[in-house]
Amino acid sequence: MSGDASLGERSGAGWRGNNPWWIPRFLGRMPDLPPTQVRMLGVIALALLFENYDQAMLTAALKQIAESFRVPESEIGGMLGWVHIGAIPAFFVIPFADRIGRRRLFIASMIALGLATFGAAFSQSVEQFIALQMISRTFMVTTSATAFVMVTEEFPSAHRGWGIGVLGALGGMGYGLGLLVFAGIDYLPYGWRAMYLVGITPIALLPMFRRELRETRRFDALHAARAESGEDLGGWLRPFAILLTRYPLRACAIGLIGACSSAGHTAAFQFSAYFVQQEHAWRPGHYTLMMLVAGVIGVVGHPYAGRLADSRGRRSVGFALFAVYPLVVYGFYHAPGVWLPLIWIPFIFALTGAGTIQRAIATELFPTASRGTASGWMLVCEAGGRSAGLFLVAWGTPEGSSNTAMICWTACFCLLAALLILLLPETGRRELESISEADEARVS
């Protein structure tokens, strides 16, 4: 009996009927799943909602934050580049997911993320703000990497893409929450700082997370096997050593995909609120309206890409989503203001859909003993790509000039990600236990 099938049987009867209230119908009908898997998805998605809220604040309130610290436009890319470098230390944290377990690392990272976000509200200088946001990024990456591993390990092979996609879509609603708060930024006491105070909420919900979240069955089985065999896990970076020695080409491939896609995606999205306020004189509420209306339509890219990848394959769907993104970015940054909400729909669709494919591949290509590390490796490489793309925008923008041209050029890095994804084995609708062995000769 397959690993995925046995997991489903042990979880009880499948969930039948309508979607639970927290999965909107516009995300599509939920497949039949065991109740324990559905409940786990909801708990993890709630945690990622606050992670995305943190990301939304820096994007939406970028203009206000830069003005409060007197950062000129030509230097904003550099400021953001330093913030995103903060995700790289996650390289030293994520291996614990393959040693102490997914649940424990997930909860610890969520606490650290909440404290760092809350602390950013009290920054007195741009250096303090950057430092606290760097800490936030470290544990944001760790939380996200662990979350997608948990869903990958618990969901059956036929619906893994859907589960990863819906997790991304539900977590992405944190952007909506952040944008709703941002719409009233001109009326909030202390302005953008009030938005960061909300970051403490996950810590208030900590008892619920500890009660509801369980360790994945695959990690429990691995832990039991290790205890029975007396396996010496060695140093805490041993999971990375295993990943890079046993699967070197796969690790390099997903790392390059993560770096190239993030270099292409980040600047275009990160500067979107700044651009419409600076170049088109939009008010904060106008940007929020575009994000909530057109963005909600576009965010279905998460589950739709997941379903499509389950039926058509990860590689072909991923290639299409990466390849179209630079064209959409050029259209957004050069079209008349009236067209921006319409262009924003494919913009977000391509962005979220490509992210779903990346998460699926990074967690499916590797065995349980290295899965958390592999997911984290991609996210760390994404962080490096984000910083590189933002620094490139800052470097290529003359002082006193607009950064629009450099934003569009950096989006072209997604074309490299599109080509790289074709080099990987197809992982759709295959059991996790077979993927890491059957295609070994092809990539590594």
C-alpha positions in Angstrom: 0.0 0.0 0.0 1.4 3.4 -0.9 2.5 5.9 1.8 0.0 8.5 0.7 -2.9 6.1 0.7 -2.1 4.8 4.1 -2.0 8.3 5.5 -5.4 9.0 4.1 -6.9 5.8 5.6 -5.4 6.5 9.1 -6.9 9.9 9.1 -10.5 8.8 9.0 -13.4 9.4 6.6 -13.0 11.9 3.8 -14.4 15.4 4.0 -17.5 15.5 1.8 -19.9 18.3 1.0 -19.3 22.0 0.8 -16.0 23.8 1.5 -15.4 24.7 5.2 -16.3 28.3 5.8 -12.7 29.5 5.7 -12.1 28.2 2.1 -14.0 30.7 -0.2 -15.9 29.1 -3.0 -14.1 31.2 -5.6 -11.0 29.1 -4.8 -12.8 26.1 -6.2 -14.4 23.0 -4.7 -12.3 21.2 -2.2 -11.6 17.5 -3.1 -12.6 14.7 -0.7 -10.0 14.8 2.1 -9.8 13.4 5.7 -10.9 15.9 8.4 -7.5 15.9 10.1 -5.9 17.1 6.9 -8.5 19.8 6.4 -8.1 21.0 10.0 -4.3 21.1 9.7 -4.5 23.1 6.5 -6.7 25.7 8.3 -4.4 26.1 11.3 -1.2 26.5 9.1 -3.0 28.9 6.8 -4.0 31.1 9.8 -0.3 31.3 10.8 0.8 32.2 7.2 -1.9 34.9 7.1 0.0 36.9 9.6 3.3 36.2 7.7 1.8 37.7 4.6 0.4 40.6 6.6 4.0 41.4 7.5 5.0 41.3 3.8 2.0 43.5 2.8 3.0 46.2 5.2 6.4 46.8 3.7 5.0 46.8 0.1 1.9 48.9 0.7 3.4 51.4 3.1 6.8 51.6 1.4 6.3 55.3 0.4 5.3 56.3 3.9 8.2 54.4 5.6 10.7 55.8 3.2 9.5 59.3 3.8 9.5 59.0 7.6 13.2 57.9 7.4 14.0 60.4 4.6 15.2 57.7 2.2 15.3 59.0 -1.5 13.8 56.9 -4.3 17.2 56.0 -5.7 18.2 54.4 -2.4 14.9 52.5 -1.6 16.0 49.5 -3.6 19.1 49.2 -1.5 17.1 49.5 1.7 14.8 46.7 0.6 17.8 44.7 -0.5 19.2 44.7 3.0 15.8 43.8 4.5 15.6 40.7 2.3 19.1 39.7 3.0 17.7 38.9 6.5 16.2 35.8 5.1 19.6 34.2 4.4 20.3 33.4 8.1 17.3 31.0 7.8 19.9 28.7 6.2 21.2 28.0 9.7 17.7 27.6 11.2 15.8 25.5 8.7 17.8 22.3 9.2 16.2 21.9 12.6 12.9 21.0 10.7 14.6 17.7 9.8 16.0 17.1 13.3 13.6 18.3 16.0 10.4 18.2 13.8 8.2 20.4 11.7 5.8 21.4 14.4 8.3 22.6 17.0 10.2 24.7 14.5 7.1 26.1 13.0 5.8 27.4 16.3 9.1 28.7 17.5 9.6 30.6 14.2 6.1 32.1 14.4 6.8 33.5 17.9 10.1 35.1 16.7 8.4 36.6 13.7 5.6 38.1 15.8 8.1 39.7 18.2 10.3 41.2 15.4 7.3 42.6 13.5 5.9 44.2 16.7 9.3 45.6 17.5 9.6 47.3 14.1 6.8 49.7 15.1 9.2 51.3 17.6 12.1 51.8 15.2 13.8 55.2 15.7 16.1 55.0 12.6 16.2 53.3 9.3 19.0 51.2 10.5 16.9 49.9 13.4 14.0 49.3 11.1 16.1 47.3 8.7 17.6 45.2 11.5 14.2 44.2 12.9 12.9 43.5 9.4 15.9 41.3 8.7 15.1 39.3 11.8 11.4 39.1 10.6 12.6 37.8 7.2 14.7 35.0 8.8 11.7 33.6 10.6 9.3 34.4 7.8 11.3 32.1 5.6 11.5 29.4 8.2 7.8 29.5 9.0 6.9 29.4 5.3 9.3 26.6 4.4 8.1 24.4 7.3 4.4 25.1 6.5 4.7 23.9 2.9 6.6 20.8 4.0 3.9 19.8 6.4 1.1 20.1 3.8 3.3 18.2 1.3 3.9 15.3 3.7 0.3 15.0 4.9 -1.7 15.4 1.6 -2.3 12.6 -0.8 -0.4 12.7 -4.1 -3.5 13.4 -6.2 -4.2 16.6 -4.3 -0.8 17.9 -3.1 -0.8 20.6 -5.7 -4.3 21.7 -4.6 -3.3 21.7 -1.0 -0.1 23.7 -1.6 -2.0 26.2 -3.8 -4.9 26.7 -1.3 -2.4 27.2 1.5 -0.7 29.9 -0.5 -4.1 31.5 -1.4 -5.3 31.5 2.2 -2.1 32.8 3.6 -2.1 35.4 0.8 -5.3 36.8 2.4 -2.9 38.3 4.9 -2.1 40.8 2.2 -5.7 41.7 2.1 -5.7 42.3 5.8 -2.6 44.4 5.6 -4.1 46.4 2.7 -7.4 47.1 4.6 -5.3 48.5 7.4 -3.2 50.5 4.9 -6.3 52.1 3.4 -6.7 54.1 6.6 -3.0 54.8 7.1 -3.6 58.6 6.9 -6.0 58.3 9.8 -4.2 55.8 12.0 -2.4 57.1 15.1 1.4 56.9 14.5 0.7 56.1 10.8 2.6 53.1 9.4 3.8 52.2 12.9 0.3 51.3 14.0 0.2 48.6 11.2 3.2 46.8 12.7 1.6 46.6 16.1 -0.8 44.0 14.8 2.2 41.7 14.3 1.9 40.6 18.0 -1.4 38.7 17.2 0.1 35.3 16.5 1.6 35.2 19.9 -1.8 35.9 21.5 -3.0 32.8 19.6 -0.1 30.6 20.6 -2.2 28.3 22.9 -4.5 27.5 20.0 -1.6 26.7 17.7 0.1 24.5 20.2 -3.2 22.6 20.9 -4.3 22.2 17.3 -1.1 21.6 15.4 0.4 18.0 15.2 3.6 16.6 13.9 3.5 15.1 10.4 3.2 11.3 10.3 6.1 11.0 7.9 8.4 12.8 10.3 7.1 10.7 13.3 7.9 7.6 11.3 11.4 8.9 10.4 12.1 9.9 14.0 11.0 6.4 15.2 13.2 4.7 12.6 16.2 6.8 13.7 15.6 6.0 17.4 15.3 2.3 16.6 18.5 2.2 14.5 20.4 4.4 16.8 21.3 6.7 13.9 23.8 9.4 14.8 22.5 12.7 13.2 25.8 14.4 13.5 26.1 18.2 13.4 23.0 20.3 13.0 23.9 21.2 9.5 24.1 17.6 8.5 20.7 17.8 6.6 22.3 20.3 4.2 25.3 18.1 3.7 23.1 15.1 2.9 21.1 17.3 0.5 24.1 18.6 -1.4 26.0 15.3 -1.6 23.2 13.0 -2.5 21.1 15.4 -4.7 23.6 18.0 -5.9 22.1 18.8 -9.3 18.6 18.9 -8.0 19.6 21.2 -5.1 21.4 23.5 -7.5 18.5 23.5 -9.9 15.8 24.4 -7.3 18.2 27.0 -5.8 18.7 28.7 -9.2 15.0 28.6 -9.9 14.3 30.2 -6.6 17.0 32.9 -7.0 16.0 33.8 -10.6 12.3 33.8 -10.0 12.6 36.0 -6.9 15.0 38.4 -8.6 12.4 38.8 -11.3 9.3 38.9 -9.2 10.2 41.0 -6.2 11.1 44.4 -7.5 8.0 44.6 -9.7 5.7 43.7 -6.8 7.5 45.5 -4.1 7.4 48.8 -5.8 3.8 48.6 -7.0 2.3 50.7 -4.3 5.1 53.2 -4.5 4.7 53.4 -8.2 1.0 54.1 -8.4 1.2 56.7 -5.6 4.3 58.4 -7.0 3.6 58.2 -10.8 -0.2 58.2 -10.9 -1.0 60.2 -7.7 -3.2 57.4 -6.3 -4.3 57.6 -2.7 -3.6 54.6 -0.4 -7.3 53.6 -0.6 -7.0 53.4 -4.4 -4.2 50.9 -4.2 -6.1 48.9 -1.6 -9.2 48.8 -3.8 -7.1 47.5 -6.8 -5.5 44.9 -4.6 -8.7 43.7 -3.0 -10.8 43.6 -6.3 -8.3 42.7 -9.0 -6.0 41.0 -6.6 -8.7 38.6 -5.3 -9.4 37.6 -8.8 -5.7 37.1 -9.5 -5.0 35.1 -6.3 -7.0 32.2 -7.6 -3.7 31.5 -9.4 -2.6 29.6 -6.3 -5.2 26.8 -6.3 -5.8 26.9 -10.0 -2.2 26.5 -10.8 -2.1 23.7 -8.2 -5.0 21.9 -9.8 -3.6 22.4 -13.3 -0.2 21.1 -12.2 -1.8 18.1 -10.7 -3.4 17.2 -14.1 -1.0 18.7 -16.6 2.3 18.5 -14.8 4.5 20.9 -12.8 7.0 21.7 -15.6 4.7 22.8 -18.4 2.5 24.9 -16.1 5.5 26.4 -14.3 7.2 27.3 -17.6 4.2 29.2 -18.9 3.7 31.2 -15.7 7.3 32.2 -15.4 7.6 33.1 -19.1 4.6 35.4 -19.2 5.5 37.4 -16.1 8.0 39.9 -17.7 5.4 40.9 -20.3 2.8 41.5 -17.7 5.2 43.6 -15.6 6.1 45.8 -18.6 2.5 46.3 -19.3 1.7 47.3 -15.7 4.6 49.9 -15.5 3.9 51.5 -18.9 0.1 51.4 -19.3 -2.2 54.3 -18.6 -3.5 54.4 -15.0 -7.0 53.3 -16.0 -5.7 50.0 -17.3 -3.6 49.1 -14.2 -6.4 47.2 -12.3 -7.0 45.0 -15.3 -3.3 44.2 -15.8 -3.0 43.5 -12.1 -5.2 40.4 -12.5 -2.7 38.5 -14.7 0.2 40.1 -12.7 -1.0 38.4 -9.5 -2.2 35.3 -11.2 1.3 34.6 -12.7 3.1 35.6 -9.5 1.0 33.4 -7.2 0.7 30.5 -9.6 4.5 30.3 -10.2 5.0 30.4 -6.4 2.7 27.4 -6.0 4.7 25.4 -8.6 8.0 26.3 -6.9 6.8 25.2 -3.5 5.5 21.9 -4.9 8.7 21.0 -6.7 11.0 22.0 -3.9 9.2 19.7 -1.4 8.4 16.8 -3.7 11.8 16.2 -5.2 13.5 15.1 -2.0 13.0 12.3 0.7 11.5 12.9 4.1 14.9 13.2 5.8 15.9 16.2 3.6 12.5 17.6 2.6 12.4 20.5 5.2 16.0 21.4 4.3 15.3 21.4 0.6 12.3 23.6 1.0 14.3 26.0 3.1 17.2 25.9 0.7 14.9 27.2 -2.1 13.5 29.9 0.2 17.0 31.0 1.2 18.0 31.1 -2.5 14.8 33.1 -3.1 15.9 35.6 -0.4 19.3 36.0 -2.1 17.6 36.5 -5.5 15.2 39.1 -4.0 18.1 41.1 -2.5 20.1 40.8 -5.7 17.2 42.1 -7.8 16.5 45.0 -5.5 20.2 46.0 -5.3 20.3 45.8 -9.1 17.3 48.2 -9.3 19.1 50.6 -6.9 22.4 50.2 -8.8 20.9 50.9 -12.2 18.8 53.8 -11.2 20.6 57.2 -11.4 20.1 59.6 -8.5 16.9 61.6 -8.9 15.5 59.2 -11.6 12.6 56.8 -11.8 13.4 53.1 -11.2 10.7 51.9 -13.6 13.2 50.8 -16.4 15.3 48.7 -14.0 12.2 47.1 -12.5 11.1 45.9 -16.0 14.6 44.6 -16.8 14.9 42.6 -13.6 11.6 40.9 -14.3 13.4 39.1 -17.2 15.2 36.9 -14.7 11.9 34.9 -14.7 12.7 33.7 -18.2 15.8 31.9 -16.8 13.6 30.2 -14.2 11.2 29.1 -16.9 14.0 27.3 -18.8 15.5 25.8 -15.6 12.2 24.2 -14.5 12.1 22.1 -17.7 15.3 20.4 -16.6 13.7 18.9 -13.5 11.8 15.5 -13.3 8.0 15.7 -13.4 6.6 15.2 -9.9 2.9 15.6 -10.4 0.6 12.8 -9.2 3.5 10.6 -8.0 4.1 9.2 -4.5 6.7 11.1 -2.6 8.6 7.9 -1.8 9.2 7.2 -5.5 10.2 10.6 -6.7 13.5 10.9 -4.9 14.7 7.6 -6.3 13.2 6.9 -9.7 14.5 10.0 -11.5 17.9 10.1 -9.8 19.8 9.5 -12.9 18.1 12.3 -14.8 19.2 15.2 -12.6 21.8 13.9 -10.1 
